[in-house]
Amino acid sequence: MSPSRPSQGIEVPDALVASYAGNGGGAQRAWIAGLPALAAELLDRWDLTRDGDTAHGEAALVVPVRRADDTRAVLKLQMPREETTAALLGLRAWDGAGIVRLLDHDPVSDAVLLERLDGSRTLASVEDDDAATGTVAAILGRLHAAPAPEGLRGLGDIARAMVASAPAAASALADPAERRRLRDWASAVGELVDEPGDRMLHWDLHHDNVLAAAREPWLAIDPEPLVGDPGFDLWPALDSGLGALRSGGDARRTVRRRFDLMTEALGLDRRRATGWTLGRLLQNTLWDVEDGRSAIDASQILVAEALPRP
């Protein structure tokens, strides 16, 4: 590494600071305060040179870099938690098959070095919805084909916890019809809970989590892996961009066509896929109730009404 490399000081965006301040306690504030020093240390240790403006999500700082051999990469820093450990296990197991490739990992901080994709172009930019849906299905098929490593959470435990939480959550909803709807979703999941599946799932593959790339036309990013039924992986793509459609009828037709295309491409049992998609709607609503909401989000109802009956 050249001793003449210019300063590579990292400034943490205010929005990322605010996210950690608003969603955590002392440990989160301490981590965000130490983030510039951690980034600088990793840039030096891995012989990286900054190569553009930093970006961030709700929980991670992403620094575009070049490696010593001039290949383009990104340094991603996120506070260690269960999800970051699962993502690491998944990225190692997938080894770039349909998803961004892991290049290096710091076991102390859980920072990762990833291949650089085109963050300016996501699958949401594709106007042909059938083509975009086909791309998501093809990527999911590749991700589901990889044997799941030890250490990932299982859908069975998650589903049982959701079913157990449903009665209390239903009682928190203001509308009796919505209470019945939530109980119906929980019943659909309850019928499947003893056969939760054994595939490695992405858990969050919506259109904005598929980026254009040089190695392949499109690759997935930001997995939150768990082991379960592939039907539990459909909802993010079903829901992608629905707010931009002209009417609820358009959105329902789009959801149903996406569901039909993905279940056919992935060879899924439609009844089980419907039930596990209702499980995602149940999960989302349980989280909303935990956050103090007393109504089911309209987008969840829209998706439910577009699905074939379980």
Order of alpha helices (4+ residues) and beta strands (2+ residues): alpha-alpha-beta-beta-beta-beta-alpha-beta-beta-beta-alpha-alpha-alpha-beta-beta-beta-beta-alpha-alpha-alpha-alpha
